[in-house]
């Protein structure tokens, strides 16, 4: 099968040329492209012909007079062919010879060859036949910029749409989908390449490039088994391993993998981001504060103002939905994990009310600052409507001061509860509460939802932690300065560093690590990325005695189970995906965690004994089995151990090797699993295989990380 489509490029001589890309798919070819440009100065003739010496004048059906089909390289100063160039290269770069047929109509030349104003959205089907001279690979493409060439495809849109909704890129070198591109152009070698609108609606270029290639080749070989250390890194810096993270950590090495994860913006997460941007269940992340609070019916069924309870609950559910999808599929695993960590550290109860209504924006604010300076994270949280409503700071005003937020920001968010040094006293809480009066919510905001009301600000100078803050009713400078001072305080440095170290490292050697992390915090003025680097690349973090020492939290258990066997929820339609994620949220709650609905400001506990007991062990086994029976956990096609041919011991080992990789499993656990399978005497191999998977998921080794 072949697909041909066009755009334009301008050479160094300022002549515009159509740039056509031909993609051929076949069982032996995989993906090959034919790229050439064609100088055109008019339909009646051609005054310029670079490329093949002399050009090749042609007569085209449907075009009066003569045309010009001289080939030229993208670099217009160089000829694409030379006397020494192999004939195969010249054949490859010959213009394609093919015909196309509109649905129900006669065969004809591609319309864009004939009519620049052709509207492809008016044609609902095209039959494309292969051309000749297509070779595997890309010989003859000698311009350096062609190494970065991508096939650009416009997603189907309505005829009345003026511009494409999105452009999909297919990288010819890696044969993978790239990030969505902004309609209107692409950069190539310093030249602007305006994109011609390309629909070919039912041709479904993405399907042709993705599915046809996948069907014509065998599935890619899985990565080699992880070492115990690599498996530990993936378990502690994210939600367990999947195909991509296994291969990535083996390609980079664990240190460089951690370094890459510390810069999530540099990791291509386009497949997930593309889905989140259009999924109806993540609409709350795309609505402004105005849309969330406006009167009347909201787009997407958010309801009028008298249905705020329904609308608020919907936002929380969408936040849970987005959280699970990121945990399951994001390549930015450390970002997903640290977003959870800081949401818990700066906890708000999104169980209802206006805290819930603005919660999607709160999640975005936390994620955006998860690797920056702690002071910026703290200020973003303080300004957030969710935090303001949760701890009543929006009600704090002169003459009626509310101390709730000031107390919690000192006792939990910064200094910590264990203030044995007597760093502050109650008078400091009162002073901070006065400094933060007038900090409220702006429902009409298009940014962070924050509004400073100077008329409600407590007048007069305030003394906080021994420093005087001059009165300012015009801007929130007092509050910003006080929060920065809190974030940079040595007591905060130790509290935050200790909490991060405790989250990633267990054991008596942690004390020295906390000191090194604290020193880094103070030296970098609270740079969280730098502090995390110290912890995650430390000998304490990688020590064998630090592995499998923490009990997985309920959502972590479920997500890591699905990731380990290659479950792909992004391939589901929206309704099936919604049902699946709803199950995950319900099962998480049944295991004791109401995600984002923890009432106390302390958040949920990270202590092992909170999540594991005799009762919860049985619940974990039951829910993991239910998750499989409901179709949520599905192993990828190339992972189906033959239960009818393998012994019970071999079957357990096959699932252990996939799920736990090279992490050790106790001999007592192996014996218990094998004995269970032998006692049940499963008549159906598929049932036996599914139970073996559930048993390995339920093992103490998988339940810890």
C-alpha positions, -999 to +999 in steps of 0.1 A: +000+000+000+012+035-007+001+069+004+012+102-013+005+136+000+020+171-005+032+203+011+053+232-001+089+242+005+109+273-006+144+267-019+173+291-015+164+307-048+130+317-032+111+295-056+082+276-041+080+239-049+055+212-040+071+187-016+055+154-020+060+125+003+052+089-006+050+063+021+050+026+010+039-002+034+045-038+028+055-070+045+091-067+035+094-029+033+081-018+066+080+019+059+098+036+030+094+072+018+098+089-015+105+125-011+112+150-039+103+186-048+090+200-080+097+236-092+065+252-104+061+288-116+027+283-133+004+258-147+009+268-183+047+263-183+079+263-163+108+287-165+129+269-139+140+233-140+166+220-116+172+184-109+175+160-138+195+178-165+172+195-190+140+187-170+113+164-184+084+183-200+052+164-197+016+167-206-009+160-179-045+149-181-068+178-171-041+205-176-039+224-209-004+232-222+028+218-209+041+214-174+074+208-158+085+178-138+122+184-131+132+169-098+152+190-072+166+182-038+154+201-008+186+220-009+179+238-042+216+246-047+224+209-053+213+185-079+198+153-065+215+131-090+250+128-102+268+107-127+282+085-100+249+080-082+235+045-083+207+038-107+186+025-078+187+059-062+175+076-093+147+051-096+137+057-060+134+094-066+114+092-097+079+107-093+054+081-084+031+067-110-003+059-095-040+066-099-066+075-074-103+071-074-130+092-056-156+070-041-180+060-069-161+080-095-135+074-123-098+070-116-079+102-119-047+119-110-043+131-074-063+163-072-036+183-054-014+178-085-039+196-106-058+221-085-041+240-056-075+249-042-087+213-040-106+207-008-097+172+003-124+172+031-150+170+004-138+135-007-147+108+017-127+079+002-096+073-019-082+042-034-044+043-037-024+019-058+013+013-054+037+031-077+069+017-091+105+019-082+099+019-044+129+006-025+133-004+011+151+023+031+157+059+019+185+059-007+191+091-025+179+114+003+212+131+008+202+165+024+211+164+061+177+178+070+160+147+056+172+126+085+146+145+106+119+143+080+085+133+093+053+124+075+027+150+085-010+140+084-040+161+091-067+145+112-101+142+096-122+173+101-154+187+088-154+205+054-164+238+071-134+238+093-109+264+081-078+249+097-067+214+106-075+204+142-042+186+146-013+172+126+001+138+134+038+132+127+052+099+118+090+097+122+104+079+092+136+069+110+121+054+141+087+044+126+069+058+156+043+085+161+058+118+171+042+146+190+012+164+175+022+195+155+007+230+154-014+234+123+000+258+097+036+247+093+066+228+103+103+238+105+128+221+082+164+231+081+156+267+090+129+271+064+092+275+071+072+247+055+035+258+053+014+226+054-012+220+027-045+208+042-045+171+039-075+151+050-080+119+030-106+112+057-113+075+053-078+066+041-068+070+078-031+076+074-025+069+110-041+035+107-021+028+076+012+038+091+006+022+125-016-008+121-005-019+087+031-019+097+023-036+130+003-063+112+030-069+085+058-075+110+062-096+141+059-079+175+091-063+187+112-085+210+107-077+247+136-061+265+160-083+284+151-090+320+158-063+344+185-067+370+174-065+406+188-030+409+171-018+377+138-032+389+143-014+422+149+019+405+117+016+384+097+006+414+108+035+436+109+063+410+075+054+395+047+029+394+067-001+384+081-013+351+065-015+317+079-022+282+092+013+276+108+019+310+125-015+309+141-008+276+149+028+285+167+020+317+187-007+299+196+016+271+207+045+294+218+028+325+201+035+358+220+067+366+212+083+333+176+071+335+172+089+368+187+120+353+164+119+324+134+115+347+144+146+366+137+166+335+102+154+325+097+181+299+124+166+278+107+132+277+083+127+247+050+117+263+030+126+232+007+094+230-006+100+265-008+138+262-027+135+229-053+112+246-056+134+276-061+165+255-092+150+238-106+126+263-141+137+275-132+125+310-104+151+314-125+182+305-120+198+339-083+202+331-092+223+301-119+245+316-111+280+330-122+292+364-149+312+347-163+281+330-163+262+363-183+288+381-204+305+354-241+305+356-261+284+333-254+251+317-218+243+311-203+227+280-199+189+285-227+185+310-212+203+340-247+216+350-260+249+361-251+266+394-278+247+413-260+215+405-227+225+420-226+193+441-228+172+409-203+193+391-178+194+420-179+156+423-173+153+385-141+174+387-127+151+415-136+120+395-118+134+364-088+142+385-087+106+397-092+094+361-062+116+349-041+104+378-046+067+369-039+072+332-007+090+340+004+063+364-004+036+339+010+051+308+032+082+313+068+078+304+074+107+329+070+083+358+090+103+383+068+134+375+037+114+381+051+101+414+063+134+426+029+151+417+013+125+440+039+131+467+034+169+468-004+166+465-002+146+497+023+169+514+001+199+505-031+179+510-066+193+504-097+172+508-114+173+473-144+153+486-168+181+479-175+218+479-155+244+462-122+226+471-133+199+446-145+223+420-110+238+415-090+206+422-080+200+386-063+234+386-046+225+419-032+193+404-018+213+375-002+239+398+015+212+418+027+193+388+042+224+372+063+231+403+073+195+413+109+199+403+114+236+408+121+255+440+101+246+471+092+283+476+075+285+442+056+253+450+045+266+484+033+299+469+014+282+441-003+261+467-011+291+489-027+310+460-047+280+448-085+283+453-086+247+465-061+254+493-077+287+501-112+271+506-098+240+523-080+259+551-104+289+551-078+315+542-103+331+518-123+340+549-094+356+567-096+394+567-089+423+589-109+422+621-117+385+615-084+367+612-085+329+605-054+311+616-060+277+600-038+281+570-010+299+588-009+271+614-008+243+589+017+259+566+041+261+595+034+228+613+030+206+582+041+223+550+074+239+561+089+235+597+071+203+605+054+191+637+086+180+654+098+215+663+120+205+693+142+235+687+114+260+695+118+277+661+085+296+664+057+303+689+019+310+686+026+347+680+043+339+648+012+320+636-009+350+644+015+373+626+015+351+595-023+349+595-024+387+595+002+389+567-020+366+545-053+384+550-069+395+518-056+365+499-088+352+481-103+337+450-110+352+416-136+332+397-130+352+366-093+344+365-078+328+335-045+320+352-042+308+388-076+319+403-059+341+429-070+376+439-056+399+464-081+422+481-063+451+497-094+464+514-095+431+535-058+432+543-048+437+580-030+471+582+002+479+601+036+464+602+039+427+614+068+409+630+072+373+619+101+351+630+119+382+642+116+401+609+094+431+603+071+431+573+059+465+561+023+470+555+012+469+518-025+469+508-018+474+471-001+441+464+004+407+481+041+413+486+040+407+524+026+372+520+049+363+492+080+374+511+069+356+543+063+324+525+097+326+507+113+332+541+096+301+555+106+280+525+143+290+528+145+285+566+170+258+577+142+241+597+122+237+565+152+225+546+157+197+571+120+188+573+115+186+535+148+168+529+140+142+556+105+136+542+119+130+507+146+108+520+121+088+541+099+084+510+127+069+489+150+052+515+144+030+544+171+020+569+195+033+596+219+048+570+194+074+562+206+100+587+238+109+567+217+111+535+193+136+551+223+158+560+236+158+525+201+165+511+196+193+536+229+209+527+220+207+490+186+223+497+202+253+515+229+257+489+204+257+460+177+277+478+153+248+479+159+234+444+138+202+446+154+186+415+189+190+430+177+175+463+161+145+445+193+140+425+213+136+457+188+111+471+181+090+440+218+087+430+229+079+465+245+046+477+217+045+504+190+045+477+206+016+457+217-004+487+203-040+486+189-035+521+167-007+508+149-029+483+114-042+489+112-025+522+081-004+515+045-017+512+027-006+480-001+018+485-035+005+471-034+025+439+003+017+434-004-020+438-031-020+411-012+003+386+021-017+389+002-050+383-012-037+351+021-021+339+041-053+346+022-074+321+017-048+294-020-038+299-028-010+275-058+011+284-051+039+259-062+016+232-097+013+247-126+035+236-135+063+260-164+044+276-145+012+282-116+032+295-139+051+319-153+018+333-118+005+338-105+035+357-137+037+378-129+001+389-094+011+398-107+040+419-133+018+436-108-010+443-084+016+457-111+028+481-120-007+491-083-012+501-085+018+524-076+049+504-101+074+491-079+090+465-078+129+470-105+126+497-084+125+528-099+149+553-070+158+576-043+182+562-016+156+570-027+135+540-025+098+538+002+078+557+033+064+542+038+039+570+038+002+561+014-008+588-012+015+574-016-006+543-009-041+553-026-065+577-042-099+577-075-084+565-060-062+538-039-091+525-071-111+518-087-080+502-057-075+480-059-111+467-096-108+461-095-075+443-065-084+421-084-115+410-116-094+404-095-070+384-083-098+361-118-113+358-132-079+347-107-077+319-087-048+334-055-068+336-046-082+302-012-094+293+003-083+260-002-108+232+034-121+232+033-130+269+011-161+273+030-189+290+017-223+279+000-236+310-008-269+294+028-277+287+046-261+316+049-277+350+034-258+379+069-248+390+078-236+355+046-217+352+052-198+385+088-191+373+075-177+340+052-152+357+077-144+383+103-136+357+079-113+339+063-095+369+092-094+393+120-097+367+152-107+384+141-094+418+143-123+443+113-144+454+116-163+487+117-201+484+087-203+508+067-181+485+075-203+454+066-235+473+033-220+485+023-209+449+033-242+434+014-262+461-017-241+455-017-248+418-012-285+424-040-287+449-065-269+426-059-292+395-072-266+370-089-283+341-086-252+319-051-240+310-063-204+305-078-204+340-047-219+355-026-192+338-048-164+351-047-178+386-009-180+385-007-144+375-030-134+403-010-154+428+023-137+418+006-103+421-006-113+456+029-125+467+047-105+495+075-097+470+052-080+446+033-062+474+065-044+484+088-022+464 
